Amino acid sequence: MNNYFSVFVFVIVCGLPEKGTAAEAVNELRLGSVAMDIPAVMHRRLTPLTRYLTSKMNRPVVLMLSANMPAAITDVASDKVDLAYLTPVAYLKAHQRGNAQILVKTVTNHKDSFQLMIVVRKDSPIKTVADLAGKSFAFGDKAALLQRAVVVGAGMPLKKLGSYHFIGHYDNIVRGVLNGDFDAGILKDTKVYAWQKKGIRVLYRSPHLPPYNITASGKLDAATRKKLIQAFLELDIRNPAHKKIIRSLSGKYDGFAPTSDKDYDIVRKLIAPFDKS
């Protein structure tokens, strides 16, 4: 058994509250999530939220963490979990496969959308997206389909790049570009703002895209979905207790905002050439 899976099993078995009555188990809501970090860290990030939701819903809300993004999509699409913290693409796939329903979207630095940006070194001779032909390019996680979709949507087919590699986190990308390991790379806007004065230049900005979200199983009843939406929207960053819940999930989050399936049409359009599910 590898270390990652051992931690995963430990968190699920040991990290949840003690089992209650059979009635409580039937009544509980199960919260899943994309695996953005090791399970122990995801458990720590999401536990304050589950406690808050337990109080607001008057029923147990427990974590059922997924090992990876495909599993998180399957879990909410198949009703294994009742709601999940998902990426934009993960929501669309869960909606397509199991009629999962969008509840709310996250707010980061007072914005309920984000952009992906193609960057080069400040002194790079590359001036346009067309100039990327034949050049080396850095992506993050191979599962982050939206990154590739944005590059293709900008007018640069992947086959025209000289080479491209998946190197993990945004920090790896920006350092790879600055060190000259790659001619260009793609970053989230917040990472660009943090590094823009340190030697990178923005070559292309994507349209504004919807962010991470909370999605419900298509089988969850409308009354429960409505109550969950209200609970998320009532989280107020100005309230110290609420701030701890919000910032546990992400240090850059300010809360949650209303959303709808239509908000994600821009992502649908971008990923259409890649969507085989």
N, C-alpha and C positions, 0 to 999 in steps of 0.2 A: 504493500500500500504506500503510495507516494506521500510526501509531506503535505502537499496541498489538500489532497483528499482526506488525510488524517485530520487536518485542522477543520475541514468542512464538516466531517462527521462529528467531531468534538463540539463544534458550535451548535449544530442542530440538536444533538443529544443533551448537551450540558448547558447550553446558553439560554434556553427558553425557560419561562416560568414553569413551576411544577404543575403537573396535570391536575385539572379540577374534576368536576363531576362529568358524567357522560353527557348530561344536558349542555354543559358549558362547551364541551368539545364539538357538539353538533352545532352550537350557536356561534362558534368562533369564526372570525374572518382571517384569512390567510394572506399575508403580504409577501410578495416575491420581489425580486430585483435583478437587473442585469448585474453581472459580476465585474464591477469596476475596480475592485481591490480583492485581497484575500478575504475569505469569509469572516474571519475574526474582526477585521476592520469594518466590513460591511455591517456586521452585527452591531458593532459599537455605534456606527453612524445612524442606523435605522431604529435602534431600540428606543430612544426618546420619542420618536414619532409613533411607534406602536403603543407606547404608554399613553400618549396624548389621545390617540384615536380610540383606545380602549375606554378612556374616560368619556369622550364625546359620544361614542356609539352605544355606551352601556352594554357592551359585549366584548369578550376577549378578542384582541387583535394580535396574532402571533406571526413570527417570521418563518418563512419557508424559502430560504435562499437557494437560488439556482447556481449551478456550477459554472455556467457560461451563458453567453447571449442567446444562442439557439435554444437552450433549455429554458431560459426565462420566457422566451416567446411562446414555446410550446406549453409551458405551465399555465400561462394566463389564457391562451387560446383554447386549451382543453379543459379549463375549469379546475385545474389542480390547485391554483391559487385564485383568490377572489379579486385581488388587485395587485398591481406591480408598478415599480419605479423603472421606467423604460426610456431608451433613446427614441428619437423621432422615427427612425427606420424600424426599430423593434415594435413600436406601436402599430405602424402600418402593416407589418407582417402579421401581428397578432389579430388585427382587425380583419385582414384578408382571410386568415385561416379559421378564425373562430368568432367573428363578429365582436371582438373586444371593443369596449366603449371608452373613449377618452373622457377623463374627468377634469383635470386641471393641468396647467403647465407651470414650470418653475420660473421665477423671476431672479435674474442675476444683475447686480449693479443697477437696479431700478429698471431693467429692460426685460421684456418677456419674449425676446427673440435674440438671435446671435448671427454672426457671419463667420464663414470660413474664408481665409485669405491665403493666397499664394505669395510667398515671400522669397526674396533673393538677398544676397549681400548688398549693402549700400553701394559698394564700388563695382558691382557686377555690370558687365556690358549688356546683360539681358534687359531689354526695355519693354517688350510686349510679350503676351502669351505665345504668340507665334514663334518668338525667339527660343522657346523652350524645346523646340524640335531638336532631337539628337542630344539633349542634355540629361544629366542625372537628376532624379527627383526623389524626395523623401516623403513617405506616408507614415502614418502611425500604425495602429492596429489593423491587421488585414480584415477584421470583422467590421471596421468602420467604413462601410460602403459609401456613405455620403461624401467622404473625402475624395474618393475617385470620381464620384458622380459630378462633383463641383468642378474638378479639373476638366473632365470631358465636356461639361456644360459651358465651360469658359472658352471652348474651341480647340482644346488640345487632346486628341485621341491618345490613349495610353500607348498604342503601337508606334506613335511618332516620337515618343520620348526615347532618348538613348538607352536609358535604364531607369528602373524604379525599384525601391526597396521599402519594406515595412519594418520600421525600427522602434515601434512601441510608443512611448509617451511624447507629448509635444516638446518637452525639454530636450529630448534626444534630437528631434527634428531641428529646432532652432540652433542648437550647438553644432549639429552636422553641417548646416548651411554656413554658419559663421566660421567654422574651421576649414571650410572648403572641401569637405567630404562629399557634398552634394551641391549642385548648381542652384537648386530651388527646393522648396518644401511647402507644405500646407499646415496652417496653424489656426486655432480658434482665436477669435478677436481679442479675448482677454489676455491671451498669451502674447499676441502681437503688441498690445499696448504696453505690456511689461518690458518688452525687449526692443521696441522701436527706436529708442535712443541709444541702443547699444550696438548698432551696426547692421540692422536689417532694413529692407525697403519693401513696401507692399507693391506687388505687381498686379494683383487682381483681388477684388472683393466680391464674394458671392451675394446673391439677394439675401434679404433678412430671412432667417430660417427659424421655425419653431423649435423650442428647446426640449430638454428632458421633461417627462410628464408622469402623471399617475394615471394608469389605465385600469379599468375594471373588466372582469370576465363578462362576456356577453350573456351569461346566465344569471348574473347578479341582478336582483330585482330593482326596478326603477326607484322605489322609495329609499332603498339603502344607498343607491348611487347618489341620489339627491342629498341625503344626509351626509355622506362622505364629502361631497363637493363643498357643502356648507362648512364642514369641519376644517377642511384645508384652507378655504378662503378666510376663515376667522383667525388664522394664525397671523399675528401682528408683530412685525419686527421691532416695534417700539415697546412691546411688552417684554420685559427681561426674561420671563419664563418661556415665552414663545420664541424669543431670539435664540435661546439655547437649543431648542428643538430644531429650528430652521438651520442654524449654523452647524449643528452636528451632522446634518445631511451634507452640507457643503459650506465652507467658510465664506463663499461669495454669494450665497443665496440671500434674497430679501423676503422670500415668501412664495406664494402661489397666485396665479391669475386664472380667470375664466378662459376657456378655450373651446374649440369645436373641431370636428373632423376636417372641416373646410380649411382650417389653418394649415393643415399638413399637405394640401394639394401641391404646393411648391416642391415639397420633398418627393412626392409621388412622381412629379414630372422629371425631376433630376435623376432618380434612381431607375426610371422605366427601362433604359437600355441595359441595366444590369439585373433586373428583377426576374428571377427564374423560379420563384416559389409560387 
